[in-house]
Amino acid sequence: EMESTFAMIKPDGVSGNYTRDIKKIISDSGFGIIEEVMVQLDEDTVKNFYAEHSSRSFFPRLVQYMTSGPVLIMVLDKANAVADWRVLIGPTDAETAKVTHPHSIRAMCGLNLQRNCVHGSDSPQSAVREIAFFFKKSSSGFYSKHD
Ligand code: CMP
């Protein structure tokens, strides 16, 4: 049955003009883009969104990167959306992706372990949390908390 996942084109993907290509891949792969909003994230939002990484040494750099420009946040719908979106984006490290998953989105537009162009929820539980973090549900669907 239908499943929703949370996807984001990160600042390097947006500034690198990959948005159109990524959205075409999403549609061609059978996902519905049921919500999409361009937002500039602030530090507090990034720190809360990535709270599970807050003790990691890369966290300050992650916050700097994720606030460096606008991102496109999306809700994608499809059967098995969470796992299938993770397959489509490829490994976290874009340098690895270029070698092991050359047709993945991160191979196409990512740079390295940090600047990896796109995000995808890592589990159905994460998807529920991440969608609720950015979008509110209304009777007619979702609306963004950020526009
Ligand atoms: P994402 O899948 O969005 O989840 C957390 C993000 O933190 C990840 O993509 C990368 O952008 C970044 N990240 C994860 N691990 C590292 C690392 N070891 N060094 C730098 N950045 C990282």
Backbone and ligand atoms as CSV (ligand in chain L), in Angstrom:
chain,resi,resn,atom,element,x,y,z
A,1,GLU,N,N,0.835,-1.202,0.000
A,1,GLU,CA,C,0.000,0.000,0.000
A,1,GLU,C,C,0.872,1.256,0.000
A,2,MET,N,N,0.220,2.394,-0.146
A,2,MET,CA,C,0.903,3.678,-0.240
A,2,MET,C,C,1.708,3.971,1.016
A,3,GLU,N,N,2.887,4.549,0.828
A,3,GLU,CA,C,3.734,4.971,1.942
A,3,GLU,C,C,4.271,6.353,1.588
A,4,SER,N,N,4.519,7.166,2.631
A,4,SER,CA,C,5.113,8.484,2.417
A,4,SER,C,C,6.521,8.514,2.971
A,5,THR,N,N,7.410,9.213,2.273
A,5,THR,CA,C,8.735,9.455,2.830
A,5,THR,C,C,9.056,10.933,2.735
A,6,PHE,N,N,10.035,11.346,3.539
A,6,PHE,CA,C,10.482,12.730,3.514
A,6,PHE,C,C,11.762,12.824,2.700
A,7,ALA,N,N,11.782,13.744,1.755
A,7,ALA,CA,C,12.960,13.951,0.909
A,7,ALA,C,C,13.338,15.422,0.927
A,8,MET,N,N,14.630,15.669,0.765
A,8,MET,CA,C,15.091,17.055,0.728
A,8,MET,C,C,16.225,17.171,-0.282
A,9,ILE,N,N,16.160,18.226,-1.108
A,9,ILE,CA,C,17.312,18.604,-1.923
A,9,ILE,C,C,18.074,19.648,-1.119
A,10,LYS,N,N,19.310,19.305,-0.758
A,10,LYS,CA,C,20.105,20.119,0.166
A,10,LYS,C,C,20.676,21.350,-0.556
A,11,PRO,N,N,21.303,22.260,0.215
A,11,PRO,CA,C,21.755,23.522,-0.406
A,11,PRO,C,C,22.658,23.327,-1.631
A,12,ASP,N,N,23.522,22.318,-1.634
A,12,ASP,CA,C,24.409,22.127,-2.794
A,12,ASP,C,C,23.623,21.651,-4.010
A,13,GLY,N,N,22.557,20.883,-3.773
A,13,GLY,CA,C,21.720,20.426,-4.880
A,13,GLY,C,C,20.917,21.568,-5.485
A,14,VAL,N,N,20.360,22.434,-4.625
A,14,VAL,CA,C,19.578,23.574,-5.113
A,14,VAL,C,C,20.489,24.565,-5.833
A,15,SER,N,N,21.623,24.927,-5.206
A,15,SER,CA,C,22.501,25.942,-5.817
A,15,SER,C,C,23.204,25.403,-7.052
A,16,GLY,N,N,23.356,24.088,-7.124
A,16,GLY,CA,C,23.960,23.476,-8.305
A,16,GLY,C,C,22.980,23.240,-9.440
A,17,ASN,N,N,21.735,23.717,-9.254
A,17,ASN,CA,C,20.709,23.610,-10.303
A,17,ASN,C,C,20.316,22.181,-10.648
A,18,TYR,N,N,20.288,21.302,-9.646
A,18,TYR,CA,C,19.899,19.911,-9.867
A,18,TYR,C,C,18.423,19.649,-9.594
A,19,THR,N,N,17.701,20.669,-9.147
A,19,THR,CA,C,16.309,20.462,-8.735
A,19,THR,C,C,15.451,19.855,-9.843
A,20,ARG,N,N,15.538,20.413,-11.054
A,20,ARG,CA,C,14.698,19.928,-12.152
A,20,ARG,C,C,15.018,18.461,-12.484
A,21,ASP,N,N,16.314,18.134,-12.582
A,21,ASP,CA,C,16.716,16.756,-12.910
A,21,ASP,C,C,16.270,15.779,-11.827
A,22,ILE,N,N,16.427,16.174,-10.575
A,22,ILE,CA,C,16.050,15.282,-9.470
A,22,ILE,C,C,14.537,15.053,-9.464
A,23,LYS,N,N,13.779,16.116,-9.693
A,23,LYS,CA,C,12.317,15.958,-9.716
A,23,LYS,C,C,11.866,15.083,-10.878
A,24,LYS,N,N,12.583,15.139,-11.997
A,24,LYS,CA,C,12.245,14.254,-13.125
A,24,LYS,C,C,12.525,12.792,-12.758
A,25,ILE,N,N,13.646,12.542,-12.106
A,25,ILE,CA,C,13.964,11.175,-11.663
A,25,ILE,C,C,12.888,10.679,-10.700
A,26,ILE,N,N,12.470,11.557,-9.785
A,26,ILE,CA,C,11.434,11.193,-8.809
A,26,ILE,C,C,10.154,10.774,-9.529
A,27,SER,N,N,9.706,11.603,-10.470
A,27,SER,CA,C,8.460,11.298,-11.197
A,27,SER,C,C,8.610,10.057,-12.065
A,28,ASP,N,N,9.735,9.955,-12.781
A,28,ASP,CA,C,9.962,8.792,-13.657
A,28,ASP,C,C,10.042,7.489,-12.861
A,29,SER,N,N,10.373,7.597,-11.568
A,29,SER,CA,C,10.484,6.401,-10.728
A,29,SER,C,C,9.176,6.045,-10.039
A,30,GLY,N,N,8.119,6.761,-10.367
A,30,GLY,CA,C,6.796,6.388,-9.895
A,30,GLY,C,C,6.366,7.011,-8.578
A,31,PHE,N,N,7.152,7.977,-8.080
A,31,PHE,CA,C,6.754,8.679,-6.858
A,31,PHE,C,C,5.827,9.834,-7.209
A,32,GLY,N,N,4.851,10.068,-6.356
A,32,GLY,CA,C,4.094,11.309,-6.400
A,32,GLY,C,C,4.756,12.309,-5.475
A,33,ILE,N,N,4.942,13.531,-5.963
A,33,ILE,CA,C,5.449,14.610,-5.089
A,33,ILE,C,C,4.218,15.292,-4.528
A,34,ILE,N,N,3.843,14.919,-3.293
A,34,ILE,CA,C,2.558,15.420,-2.809
A,34,ILE,C,C,2.693,16.754,-2.073
A,35,GLU,N,N,3.918,17.073,-1.636
A,35,GLU,CA,C,4.199,18.401,-1.092
A,35,GLU,C,C,5.600,18.798,-1.500
A,36,GLU,N,N,5.805,20.073,-1.759
A,36,GLU,CA,C,7.160,20.577,-1.971
A,36,GLU,C,C,7.205,22.047,-1.618
A,37,VAL,N,N,8.195,22.417,-0.821
A,37,VAL,CA,C,8.360,23.801,-0.403
A,37,VAL,C,C,9.844,24.129,-0.379
A,38,MET,N,N,10.197,25.266,-0.941
A,38,MET,CA,C,11.568,25.768,-0.849
A,38,MET,C,C,11.687,26.583,0.438
A,39,VAL,N,N,12.653,26.252,1.267
A,39,VAL,CA,C,12.833,26.978,2.532
A,39,VAL,C,C,14.303,27.220,2.820
A,40,GLN,N,N,14.560,28.326,3.509
A,40,GLN,CA,C,15.892,28.581,4.062
A,40,GLN,C,C,15.849,28.135,5.518
A,41,LEU,N,N,16.601,27.097,5.858
A,41,LEU,CA,C,16.597,26.588,7.235
A,41,LEU,C,C,17.453,27.477,8.121
A,42,ASP,N,N,17.003,27.674,9.373
A,42,ASP,CA,C,17.855,28.384,10.327
A,42,ASP,C,C,18.553,27.359,11.236
A,43,GLU,N,N,19.476,27.840,12.044
A,43,GLU,CA,C,20.308,26.940,12.862
A,43,GLU,C,C,19.485,26.071,13.794
A,44,ASP,N,N,18.497,26.659,14.448
A,44,ASP,CA,C,17.679,25.892,15.400
A,44,ASP,C,C,16.938,24.756,14.709
A,45,THR,N,N,16.410,25.046,13.533
A,45,THR,CA,C,15.671,24.021,12.784
A,45,THR,C,C,16.587,22.862,12.415
A,46,VAL,N,N,17.782,23.168,11.931
A,46,VAL,CA,C,18.727,22.112,11.552
A,46,VAL,C,C,19.150,21.307,12.780
A,47,LYS,N,N,19.426,22.004,13.879
A,47,LYS,CA,C,19.847,21.305,15.106
A,47,LYS,C,C,18.754,20.362,15.609
A,48,ASN,N,N,17.511,20.780,15.501
A,48,ASN,CA,C,16.408,19.910,15.921
A,48,ASN,C,C,16.192,18.761,14.942
A,49,PHE,N,N,16.266,19.059,13.658
A,49,PHE,CA,C,16.033,18.021,12.652
A,49,PHE,C,C,17.091,16.915,12.750
A,50,TYR,N,N,18.350,17.329,12.956
A,50,TYR,CA,C,19.465,16.386,13.023
A,50,TYR,C,C,19.909,16.116,14.465
A,51,ALA,N,N,18.977,16.212,15.432
A,51,ALA,CA,C,19.314,16.073,16.855
A,51,ALA,C,C,20.087,14.786,17.151
A,52,GLU,N,N,19.772,13.702,16.414
A,52,GLU,CA,C,20.445,12.421,16.694
A,52,GLU,C,C,21.949,12.482,16.410
A,53,HIS,N,N,22.378,13.485,15.635
A,53,HIS,CA,C,23.806,13.619,15.304
A,53,HIS,C,C,24.503,14.683,16.155
A,54,SER,N,N,23.806,15.230,17.166
A,54,SER,CA,C,24.308,16.428,17.858
A,54,SER,C,C,25.632,16.227,18.575
A,55,SER,N,N,25.952,14.983,18.940
A,55,SER,CA,C,27.209,14.752,19.657
A,55,SER,C,C,28.367,14.438,18.708
A,56,ARG,N,N,28.104,14.357,17.427
A,56,ARG,CA,C,29.143,13.980,16.472
A,56,ARG,C,C,30.052,15.171,16.154
A,57,SER,N,N,31.310,14.859,15.850
A,57,SER,CA,C,32.281,15.932,15.570
A,57,SER,C,C,31.900,16.730,14.320
A,58,PHE,N,N,31.173,16.098,13.392
A,58,PHE,CA,C,30.816,16.804,12.159
A,58,PHE,C,C,29.587,17.701,12.307
A,59,PHE,N,N,28.960,17.688,13.493
A,59,PHE,CA,C,27.686,18.389,13.655
A,59,PHE,C,C,27.764,19.894,13.354
A,60,PRO,N,N,28.774,20.618,13.900
A,60,PRO,CA,C,28.842,22.058,13.578
A,60,PRO,C,C,28.973,22.311,12.074
A,61,ARG,N,N,29.755,21.486,11.390
A,61,ARG,CA,C,29.896,21.628,9.936
A,61,ARG,C,C,28.595,21.300,9.222
A,62,LEU,N,N,27.859,20.315,9.754
A,62,LEU,CA,C,26.572,19.946,9.163
A,62,LEU,C,C,25.581,21.111,9.266
A,63,VAL,N,N,25.569,21.767,10.437
A,63,VAL,CA,C,24.660,22.910,10.643
A,63,VAL,C,C,25.037,24.053,9.698
A,64,GLN,N,N,26.329,24.311,9.581
A,64,GLN,CA,C,26.817,25.366,8.675
A,64,GLN,C,C,26.387,25.093,7.221
A,65,TYR,N,N,26.600,23.854,6.810
A,65,TYR,CA,C,26.245,23.433,5.440
A,65,TYR,C,C,24.745,23.553,5.186
A,66,MET,N,N,23.952,23.042,6.118
A,66,MET,CA,C,22.509,22.975,5.886
A,66,MET,C,C,21.821,24.337,5.969
A,67,THR,N,N,22.526,25.345,6.540
A,67,THR,CA,C,21.973,26.706,6.582
A,67,THR,C,C,22.600,27.600,5.517
A,68,SER,N,N,23.420,27.029,4.652
A,68,SER,CA,C,24.192,27.845,3.695
A,68,SER,C,C,23.365,28.346,2.504
A,69,GLY,N,N,22.147,27.835,2.345
A,69,GLY,CA,C,21.279,28.271,1.255
A,69,GLY,C,C,19.973,27.522,1.321
A,70,PRO,N,N,19.020,27.871,0.432
A,70,PRO,CA,C,17.708,27.229,0.472
A,70,PRO,C,C,17.757,25.732,0.174
A,71,VAL,N,N,16.786,25.019,0.722
A,71,VAL,CA,C,16.606,23.590,0.450
A,71,VAL,C,C,15.187,23.391,-0.072
A,72,LEU,N,N,14.980,22.288,-0.798
A,72,LEU,CA,C,13.626,21.928,-1.226
A,72,LEU,C,C,13.183,20.719,-0.415
A,73,ILE,N,N,12.163,20.922,0.427
A,73,ILE,CA,C,11.633,19.814,1.222
A,73,ILE,C,C,10.402,19.250,0.519
A,74,MET,N,N,10.290,17.911,0.555
A,74,MET,CA,C,9.213,17.237,-0.186
A,74,MET,C,C,8.657,16.052,0.606
A,75,VAL,N,N,7.385,15.753,0.356
A,75,VAL,CA,C,6.784,14.489,0.777
A,75,VAL,C,C,6.549,13.676,-0.487
A,76,LEU,N,N,7.119,12.472,-0.532
A,76,LEU,CA,C,6.991,11.588,-1.692
A,76,LEU,C,C,6.128,10.387,-1.340
A,77,ASP,N,N,5.216,10.062,-2.235
A,77,ASP,CA,C,4.286,8.948,-2.023
A,77,ASP,C,C,4.475,7.846,-3.065
A,78,LYS,N,N,4.404,6.607,-2.578
A,78,LYS,CA,C,4.554,5.449,-3.472
A,78,LYS,C,C,4.481,4.220,-2.575
A,79,ALA,N,N,4.169,3.070,-3.128
A,79,ALA,CA,C,4.352,1.841,-2.353
A,79,ALA,C,C,5.842,1.704,-2.034
A,80,ASN,N,N,6.171,1.379,-0.781
A,80,ASN,CA,C,7.577,1.182,-0.382
A,80,ASN,C,C,8.447,2.431,-0.588
A,81,ALA,N,N,7.835,3.601,-0.402
A,81,ALA,CA,C,8.519,4.859,-0.703
A,81,ALA,C,C,9.815,5.052,0.093
A,82,VAL,N,N,9.808,4.682,1.384
A,82,VAL,CA,C,10.976,4.955,2.233
A,82,VAL,C,C,12.203,4.213,1.697
A,83,ALA,N,N,12.072,2.901,1.531
A,83,ALA,CA,C,13.209,2.091,1.070
A,83,ALA,C,C,13.578,2.420,-0.374
A,84,ASP,N,N,12.569,2.623,-1.226
A,84,ASP,CA,C,12.867,2.873,-2.637
A,84,ASP,C,C,13.558,4.224,-2.853
A,85,TRP,N,N,13.201,5.225,-2.060
A,85,TRP,CA,C,13.884,6.523,-2.176
A,85,TRP,C,C,15.335,6.404,-1.712
A,86,ARG,N,N,15.572,5.621,-0.668
A,86,ARG,CA,C,16.955,5.403,-0.212
A,86,ARG,C,C,17.787,4.713,-1.289
A,87,VAL,N,N,17.187,3.759,-1.994
A,87,VAL,CA,C,17.903,3.091,-3.095
A,87,VAL,C,C,18.232,4.108,-4.192
A,88,LEU,N,N,17.259,4.933,-4.523
A,88,LEU,CA,C,17.442,5.905,-5.604
A,88,LEU,C,C,18.538,6.930,-5.279
A,89,ILE,N,N,18.640,7.352,-4.032
A,89,ILE,CA,C,19.647,8.381,-3.709
A,89,ILE,C,C,21.042,7.781,-3.567
A,90,GLY,N,N,21.146,6.511,-3.192
A,90,GLY,CA,C,22.461,5.874,-3.084
A,90,GLY,C,C,23.094,6.077,-1.725
A,91,PRO,N,N,24.345,5.613,-1.565
A,91,PRO,CA,C,25.029,5.674,-0.273
A,91,PRO,C,C,25.233,7.110,0.217
A,92,THR,N,N,25.312,7.274,1.562
A,92,THR,CA,C,25.500,8.596,2.157
A,92,THR,C,C,26.708,9.316,1.573
A,93,ASP,N,N,27.811,8.601,1.428
A,93,ASP,CA,C,29.042,9.215,0.922
A,93,ASP,C,C,28.986,9.289,-0.610
A,94,ALA,N,N,28.863,10.506,-1.121
A,94,ALA,CA,C,28.716,10.685,-2.576
A,94,ALA,C,C,29.948,10.199,-3.335
A,95,GLU,N,N,31.114,10.255,-2.701
A,95,GLU,CA,C,32.326,9.736,-3.369
A,95,GLU,C,C,32.232,8.229,-3.549
A,96,THR,N,N,31.732,7.547,-2.530
A,96,THR,CA,C,31.477,6.109,-2.632
A,96,THR,C,C,30.409,5.840,-3.680
A,97,ALA,N,N,29.348,6.647,-3.663
A,97,ALA,CA,C,28.239,6.454,-4.596
A,97,ALA,C,C,28.715,6.490,-6.046
A,98,LYS,N,N,29.638,7.396,-6.352
A,98,LYS,CA,C,30.132,7.515,-7.732
A,98,LYS,C,C,30.793,6.221,-8.200
A,99,VAL,N,N,31.360,5.456,-7.237
A,99,VAL,CA,C,32.032,4.201,-7.585
A,99,VAL,C,C,31.047,3.031,-7.566
A,100,THR,N,N,30.277,2.918,-6.488
A,100,THR,CA,C,29.459,1.710,-6.294
A,100,THR,C,C,28.039,1.837,-6.855
A,101,HIS,N,N,27.503,3.073,-6.939
A,101,HIS,CA,C,26.136,3.292,-7.429
A,101,HIS,C,C,26.137,4.470,-8.404
A,102,PRO,N,N,26.795,4.308,-9.549
A,102,PRO,CA,C,26.995,5.435,-10.472
A,102,PRO,C,C,25.715,6.046,-11.028
A,103,HIS,N,N,24.603,5.315,-10.975
A,103,HIS,CA,C,23.347,5.862,-11.483
A,103,HIS,C,C,22.499,6.488,-10.379
A,104,SER,N,N,23.023,6.526,-9.161
A,104,SER,CA,C,22.252,7.102,-8.054
A,104,SER,C,C,22.264,8.628,-8.115
A,105,ILE,N,N,21.322,9.234,-7.410
A,105,ILE,CA,C,21.229,10.698,-7.385
A,105,ILE,C,C,22.466,11.302,-6.725
A,106,ARG,N,N,22.954,10.682,-5.637
A,106,ARG,CA,C,24.143,11.249,-4.987
A,106,ARG,C,C,25.382,11.145,-5.875
A,107,ALA,N,N,25.463,10.104,-6.690
A,107,ALA,CA,C,26.575,10.009,-7.645
A,107,ALA,C,C,26.496,11.144,-8.664
A,108,MET,N,N,25.270,11.490,-9.039
A,108,MET,CA,C,25.065,12.532,-10.051
A,108,MET,C,C,25.406,13.916,-9.514
A,109,CYS,N,N,24.988,14.215,-8.281
A,109,CYS,CA,C,25.084,15.616,-7.854
A,109,CYS,C,C,25.779,15.833,-6.517
A,110,GLY,N,N,26.125,14.773,-5.787
A,110,GLY,CA,C,26.804,14.945,-4.512
A,110,GLY,C,C,28.302,15.119,-4.685
A,111,LEU,N,N,28.954,15.563,-3.609
A,111,LEU,CA,C,30.393,15.820,-3.673
A,111,LEU,C,C,31.169,14.870,-2.763
A,112,ASN,N,N,30.683,14.693,-1.542
A,112,ASN,CA,C,31.414,13.870,-0.568
A,112,ASN,C,C,30.471,13.416,0.551
A,113,LEU,N,N,31.051,12.979,1.673
A,113,LEU,CA,C,30.263,12.431,2.781
A,113,LEU,C,C,29.300,13.465,3.361
A,114,GLN,N,N,29.747,14.715,3.427
A,114,GLN,CA,C,28.873,15.747,3.975
A,114,GLN,C,C,27.978,16.364,2.907
A,115,ARG,N,N,28.576,16.820,1.835
A,115,ARG,CA,C,27.825,17.522,0.781
A,115,ARG,C,C,27.285,16.479,-0.186
A,116,ASN,N,N,26.198,15.838,0.254
A,116,ASN,CA,C,25.683,14.685,-0.496
A,116,ASN,C,C,24.349,14.965,-1.186
A,117,CYS,N,N,24.003,16.239,-1.303
A,117,CYS,CA,C,22.975,16.695,-2.267
A,117,CYS,C,C,21.526,16.416,-1.882
A,118,VAL,N,N,21.247,15.268,-1.319
A,118,VAL,CA,C,19.861,14.918,-0.998
A,118,VAL,C,C,19.775,14.162,0.326
A,119,HIS,N,N,18.585,14.207,0.902
A,119,HIS,CA,C,18.284,13.477,2.127
A,119,HIS,C,C,17.088,12.565,1.888
A,120,GLY,N,N,17.084,11.442,2.591
A,120,GLY,CA,C,15.907,10.588,2.613
A,120,GLY,C,C,15.757,9.946,3.980
A,121,SER,N,N,14.516,9.833,4.453
A,121,SER,CA,C,14.256,9.181,5.744
A,121,SER,C,C,14.838,7.767,5.728
A,122,ASP,N,N,15.439,7.362,6.876
A,122,ASP,CA,C,16.109,6.055,6.904
A,122,ASP,C,C,15.209,4.915,7.367
A,123,SER,N,N,13.979,5.225,7.782
A,123,SER,CA,C,13.039,4.181,8.218
A,123,SER,C,C,11.626,4.766,8.159
A,124,PRO,N,N,10.608,3.900,8.164
A,124,PRO,CA,C,9.227,4.419,8.213
A,124,PRO,C,C,8.984,5.299,9.446
A,125,GLN,N,N,9.612,4.938,10.578
A,125,GLN,CA,C,9.459,5.743,11.797
A,125,GLN,C,C,10.060,7.136,11.599
A,126,SER,N,N,11.262,7.178,11.008
A,126,SER,CA,C,11.897,8.471,10.716
A,126,SER,C,C,11.047,9.287,9.752
A,127,ALA,N,N,10.448,8.624,8.773
A,127,ALA,CA,C,9.627,9.338,7.793
A,127,ALA,C,C,8.454,10.036,8.482
A,128,VAL,N,N,7.797,9.345,9.402
A,128,VAL,CA,C,6.676,9.938,10.129
A,128,VAL,C,C,7.148,11.159,10.921
A,129,ARG,N,N,8.277,11.010,11.608
A,129,ARG,CA,C,8.816,12.117,12.395
A,129,ARG,C,C,9.209,13.292,11.504
A,130,GLU,N,N,9.908,13.003,10.423
A,130,GLU,CA,C,10.453,14.066,9.579
A,130,GLU,C,C,9.354,14.802,8.815
A,131,ILE,N,N,8.335,14.071,8.362
A,131,ILE,CA,C,7.203,14.730,7.688
A,131,ILE,C,C,6.476,15.631,8.689
A,132,ALA,N,N,6.249,15.111,9.901
A,132,ALA,CA,C,5.548,15.905,10.923
A,132,ALA,C,C,6.389,17.106,11.362
A,133,PHE,N,N,7.720,16.952,11.303
A,133,PHE,CA,C,8.622,18.047,11.686
A,133,PHE,C,C,8.440,19.253,10.762
A,134,PHE,N,N,8.253,18.995,9.470
A,134,PHE,CA,C,8.184,20.075,8.493
A,134,PHE,C,C,6.780,20.401,8.003
A,135,PHE,N,N,5.855,19.448,8.112
A,135,PHE,CA,C,4.523,19.654,7.546
A,135,PHE,C,C,3.453,19.326,8.580
A,136,LYS,N,N,2.381,20.092,8.540
A,136,LYS,CA,C,1.211,19.824,9.364
A,136,LYS,C,C,0.151,19.176,8.500
A,137,LYS,N,N,-0.587,18.273,9.103
A,137,LYS,CA,C,-1.654,17.619,8.344
A,137,LYS,C,C,-2.944,18.421,8.515
A,138,SER,N,N,-3.623,18.639,7.393
A,138,SER,CA,C,-4.937,19.283,7.439
A,138,SER,C,C,-5.945,18.356,6.776
A,139,SER,N,N,-7.211,18.727,6.808
A,139,SER,CA,C,-8.249,17.859,6.250
A,139,SER,C,C,-8.033,17.621,4.757
A,140,SER,N,N,-7.405,18.589,4.090
A,140,SER,CA,C,-7.215,18.470,2.636
A,140,SER,C,C,-5.828,17.945,2.277
A,141,GLY,N,N,-5.058,17.480,3.262
A,141,GLY,CA,C,-3.725,16.961,2.960
A,141,GLY,C,C,-2.713,17.524,3.930
A,142,PHE,N,N,-1.587,18.014,3.420
A,142,PHE,CA,C,-0.558,18.610,4.253
A,142,PHE,C,C,-0.441,20.096,3.943
A,143,TYR,N,N,0.084,20.851,4.883
A,143,TYR,CA,C,0.595,22.166,4.520
A,143,TYR,C,C,1.873,22.394,5.299
A,144,SER,N,N,2.728,23.219,4.758
A,144,SER,CA,C,4.037,23.419,5.354
A,144,SER,C,C,3.960,24.310,6.584
A,145,LYS,N,N,4.793,24.029,7.577
A,145,LYS,CA,C,4.931,24.918,8.714
A,145,LYS,C,C,5.829,26.108,8.366
A,146,HIS,N,N,6.430,26.044,7.185
A,146,HIS,CA,C,7.506,26.977,6.884
A,146,HIS,C,C,7.207,27.960,5.765
A,147,ASP,N,N,5.987,27.948,5.236
A,147,ASP,CA,C,5.730,28.950,4.189
A,147,ASP,C,C,4.666,29.946,4.622
L,1,CMP,P1,P,21.852,12.640,5.735
L,1,CMP,O1,O,21.520,11.322,5.147
L,1,CMP,O2,O,20.954,13.784,5.459
L,1,CMP,O3,O,21.992,12.470,7.318
L,1,CMP,C1,C,22.876,13.197,8.113
L,1,CMP,C2,C,23.859,14.010,7.340
L,1,CMP,O4,O,25.053,14.340,8.036
L,1,CMP,C3,C,24.357,13.210,6.133
L,1,CMP,O5,O,23.330,13.075,5.193
L,1,CMP,C4,C,25.551,14.037,5.741
L,1,CMP,O6,O,25.203,15.241,5.066
L,1,CMP,C5,C,26.124,14.395,7.104
L,1,CMP,N1,N,27.119,13.422,7.558
L,1,CMP,C6,C,26.912,12.150,7.967
L,1,CMP,N2,N,28.050,11.572,8.358
L,1,CMP,C7,C,29.020,12.504,8.203
L,1,CMP,C8,C,30.408,12.522,8.461
L,1,CMP,N3,N,31.034,11.461,8.961
L,1,CMP,N4,N,31.086,13.655,8.179
L,1,CMP,C9,C,30.452,14.730,7.699
L,1,CMP,N5,N,29.123,14.775,7.442
L,1,CMP,C10,C,28.419,13.679,7.700
